[in-house]
Amino acid sequence: MLTEEAFSKLLSSLDSDPERAGEKYQALRESLIKFLDWRGSLFPEELVDEAFNRVARKLDEGEIIHDLAAFCHGVTRLVFLQSLAHPGHNRQVQLEDLPHIAAPEPVAADVRRECFLHCLQGLSAESRHLITDYYQDEKRQKIHNRLSLAERLGIPLNALRSRAQRVREKLEQCVMQCCAKTDG
């Protein structure tokens, strides 16, 4: 489990100024996501997060890393190679193999907002708090919020991401169904 202390060490290894460290973290994360995207990774964000978790644990264990960006690229590459052995990796479908689907008519923003609020209220209180807390704030503050949320729930950061993803998918499905009913 990634601790807040380990993540703080990772950020401070990027820069001593917290604001610049957050910016460098975001830039490095985006660079690593592109790196994996170019190699055909189906879930580059998840793999980059796992790589950062491993690097942060190394730093927390006292390992000295002289070139953090290069080290992160190496760890990300290894995480990607390990993911290739995962049985679900080859589930990629070619665009030509997908069925042709007509694009839905655009839904008015106010209808979409009403559906969103309706669906948000339909979630359990726990799910509603999780999703609103998960997507609160921006940049460095968002990172710290997610770490403290995971700590408060007593789960690893990756488990928090999975929970938030499941809630978001449920919310999106509800909003789409609501918009379709309202529109039709």
C-alpha positions in Angstrom: 0.0 0.0 0.0 1.3 3.4 -1.0 1.6 5.7 2.0 1.3 9.4 2.0 4.9 9.6 3.3 6.2 7.5 0.4 4.3 9.6 -2.1 5.6 12.8 -0.5 9.2 11.5 -0.8 8.5 10.9 -4.5 7.2 14.4 -5.0 10.1 15.9 -3.0 12.5 13.9 -5.2 11.1 15.7 -8.2 11.5 19.2 -6.7 11.9 20.8 -3.3 9.1 23.3 -4.1 5.7 21.5 -3.6 4.0 23.4 -6.4 6.8 22.7 -8.9 7.0 19.1 -7.7 3.3 18.6 -8.5 3.8 20.1 -12.0 6.8 17.9 -12.7 4.8 14.9 -11.4 2.0 15.6 -13.8 4.4 16.2 -16.7 6.3 13.0 -16.0 3.0 11.1 -15.6 1.7 12.4 -19.0 5.1 11.5 -20.6 4.9 8.0 -19.3 1.3 7.6 -20.4 2.3 8.6 -23.9 5.2 6.2 -23.7 2.9 3.3 -23.0 0.2 4.5 -25.4 2.7 4.4 -28.2 3.5 0.8 -27.3 -0.1 -0.2 -27.5 -0.9 -0.5 -23.8 -4.6 -0.8 -23.2 -4.5 0.7 -19.7 -1.5 3.2 -19.7 -2.8 5.2 -16.8 -3.1 2.2 -14.5 0.3 0.9 -15.5 1.9 4.4 -14.9 0.2 4.6 -11.5 1.6 1.1 -10.6 5.1 2.3 -11.7 4.9 5.4 -9.5 3.8 3.2 -6.6 6.8 1.0 -7.0 9.2 4.0 -7.4 7.7 5.6 -4.3 8.1 2.4 -2.3 11.8 2.2 -3.4 12.3 5.8 -2.2 10.5 5.1 1.0 12.8 2.1 1.6 15.8 4.5 1.3 17.0 3.7 -2.2 18.9 6.6 -3.7 17.8 7.4 -7.2 20.0 9.9 -9.1 17.8 10.4 -12.2 14.2 9.9 -11.1 12.7 10.5 -14.6 14.9 7.8 -16.2 14.3 5.4 -13.3 10.5 6.0 -13.7 10.7 5.3 -17.4 12.6 2.0 -16.7 10.1 0.9 -14.0 7.2 1.8 -16.3 8.8 -0.2 -19.1 9.1 -3.2 -16.8 5.5 -2.9 -15.5 4.3 -2.8 -19.2 6.3 -5.9 -20.0 4.8 -7.7 -17.0 1.3 -6.6 -18.2 1.9 -8.3 -21.5 1.9 -11.6 -19.7 -1.5 -10.8 -18.2 -4.2 -12.9 -20.0 -6.5 -9.9 -20.5 -3.9 -7.9 -22.5 -4.9 -9.3 -25.9 -8.5 -8.2 -25.7 -7.8 -5.3 -28.1 -10.2 -5.1 -31.0 -9.5 -3.5 -34.4 -11.6 -0.5 -35.3 -12.8 -2.3 -38.5 -14.2 -5.2 -36.4 -16.5 -3.0 -34.4 -20.2 -2.8 -35.4 -21.3 0.5 -37.0 -23.4 2.5 -34.6 -25.2 5.8 -35.4 -24.2 8.7 -33.2 -26.9 9.7 -30.7 -28.5 13.1 -31.0 -26.8 15.6 -28.7 -28.5 16.2 -25.4 -29.0 19.7 -24.0 -26.6 20.6 -21.2 -29.4 21.3 -18.7 -31.0 17.9 -19.4 -27.7 16.2 -18.9 -27.1 18.2 -15.7 -30.5 17.2 -14.3 -29.9 13.6 -15.2 -26.5 13.7 -13.5 -27.9 15.2 -10.3 -30.7 12.6 -10.3 -28.3 9.7 -10.8 -25.9 11.1 -8.2 -28.7 11.1 -5.7 -29.6 7.6 -6.6 -26.2 6.3 -5.5 -25.6 5.1 -2.0 -24.3 7.8 0.4 -20.9 6.0 0.5 -20.6 5.9 -3.3 -21.8 9.5 -3.6 -19.2 10.7 -1.1 -16.5 8.6 -2.7 -17.0 9.9 -6.3 -17.4 13.6 -5.2 -14.3 13.4 -3.0 -12.3 11.6 -5.7 -12.9 14.2 -8.3 -12.5 17.2 -6.0 -9.8 19.9 -6.6 -7.0 20.0 -9.2 -3.4 19.1 -9.6 -1.4 18.6 -6.4 -4.4 19.1 -4.1 -6.3 16.4 -6.0 -3.4 14.0 -5.5 -3.3 14.7 -1.8 -7.1 14.4 -1.5 -7.0 10.9 -3.2 -4.2 9.8 -0.9 -6.0 10.9 2.2 -9.3 9.4 0.9 -7.6 6.0 0.4 -6.0 6.3 3.8 -9.4 7.2 5.4 -11.0 4.2 3.7 -8.1 1.9 4.7 -7.4 0.8 1.1 -4.5 1.1 -1.3 -4.6 3.9 -3.9 -5.1 1.4 -6.7 -8.2 -0.1 -5.0 -9.5 3.5 -4.6 -9.0 4.1 -8.3 -10.9 0.8 -9.1 -13.8 1.7 -6.8 -14.0 5.2 -8.2 -14.0 3.8 -11.8 -16.8 1.4 -10.9 -18.9 4.2 -9.4 -18.2 6.5 -12.3 -19.2 3.8 -14.9 -22.5 3.2 -12.9 -23.1 6.9 -12.8 -22.4 7.3 -16.6 -24.7 4.5 -17.5 -27.5 6.0 -15.4 -27.0 9.4 -16.9 -27.0 7.9 -20.5 -30.2 6.0 -19.7 -31.8 9.1 -18.1 -30.9 11.3 -21.1 -32.2 8.7 -23.5 -35.6 8.6 -21.7 -35.8 12.4 -21.4 -34.8 12.9 -25.1 -37.1 10.2 -26.4 
